[in-house]
Amino acid sequence: MFSSRTDWNLTPNALSQLLAEKRKRGEKILDLTESNPTLCGFSYNLELLQALSSERSFKYEPDPHGLLSARKAIAEYYRRRATLVDPSNLFLTASTSEAYSHLFRLLCNAGESVLVPKPSYPLFDYLCALNDVEVRHYRLMYDDEWRIDFESIRAAIDPSTKVLLLVHPNNPTGSFVKNQEKEKILELVQRHGLALIADEVFAEYSLTESEGQYESFASEGRFLVFTLNGISKLLGMPQMKLAWVAVSGESGVVRNAMDRLEVIYDTYLSTATPIQQALPSFLDEGRRVTDQISKRIKANYHSLRSMTAQSPVSLFNAEGGWNAIVQFPRIMSDDAWALRILKECNVLLHPGHFFEIEQEACFVMSLLPEESIFSNGIGRVLECMRATAETSL
Ligand SMILES: Cc1ncc(COP(=O)(O)O)c(C=O)c1O
């Protein structure tokens, strides 16, 4: 009865089962995978809610691009980052996940392929499968910093390849696309006639002092680029459901892409009017949470660095984003460590293989939890590790 593309193995894994049992017993878990900003104790500006109750929201003005007032506010957001974006090249969408689906529909026939970084965000596999697109991974290599392995891109490209996807900065590696990498990518994209999707949902979140050094792809005028962002990460409000696609590149191909996207967006019109009406106020006054998140991730990354400095845990250098990657002693697999740590010290970690991290015994930690929860969790993990080392001697 069902399509083969939904033929997933939905049996909960051992970690989810243990977590469900513990929660059922009422045990308190320190969740170092929490990536929902609305559950991390940030203080939201209640006055913003007034912008959602404008009388103008009773009027329905369907436009495949979304309301012009909202698009102008987004263009202004980019202008403040020294990036020129024309409001008529923007499409509003409910989430970047939805935008991916529309872009895959625009660019790929069934069975054609998309190049996706590895490690990266696991949802890409589902988004591609749901749109009958094949995922091909290219590697990010780590050697004190993460870099794109261009050989792996060249090896993955074939005539079925239509899109190269960049995540800038990437989740979970936290690596921005460096300027030299950008030039090489544009060269590859040109040579193979690919479209570029640049996912910049974490662009505001730098962990290093080099803030602002990374350019957006949104003003790239040479090749066809779809730049994605939205208030889910930018303002820490995933529940408000507003994201956007900025289309840039050579004018003829951009026009062609936009004519087609207009039909796709017109078919769904999925963005609600109140949030579109409120977007200018949200982008002006909602940055209070962006600033709190920036401060939190830096503080947690710093404490992770100092707490693990004299320990068997190695911390991978990250440049931005909401996650950090650590590696534990390779005496057991990431799954076995994660189970042990949850079982014995009630701390939840994401095993690295969830994100296709190749290195063994790696974990992805969210930097969003409140600082006391985060440092308490790390403390318990280190304690568990010491106890494990003693018992295995
Ligand atoms: C790299 C990346 N892109 C997109 C998304 C999805 O964002 P949205 O809430 O706009 O769908 C996420 C969510 O974690 C993400 O990590």
The ligand as a Gaussian input file, in Angstrom:
#p B3LYP/6-31G(d) Opt

LIG

0 1
 C       22.036000      22.871000       8.662000
 C       20.558000      22.974000       8.903000
 N       19.756000      23.399000       7.916000
 C       18.430000      23.506000       8.093000
 C       17.852000      23.180000       9.304000
 C       16.352000      23.262000       9.425000
 O       15.941000      24.527000       9.804000
 P       14.387000      24.927000       9.691000
 O       13.887000      24.972000      11.087000
 O       14.387000      26.279000       9.037000
 O       13.724000      23.900000       8.852000
 C       18.649000      22.732000      10.349000
 C       18.048000      22.377000      11.648000
 O       18.708000      21.989000      12.588000
 C       20.038000      22.621000      10.148000
 O       20.839000      22.153000      11.108000

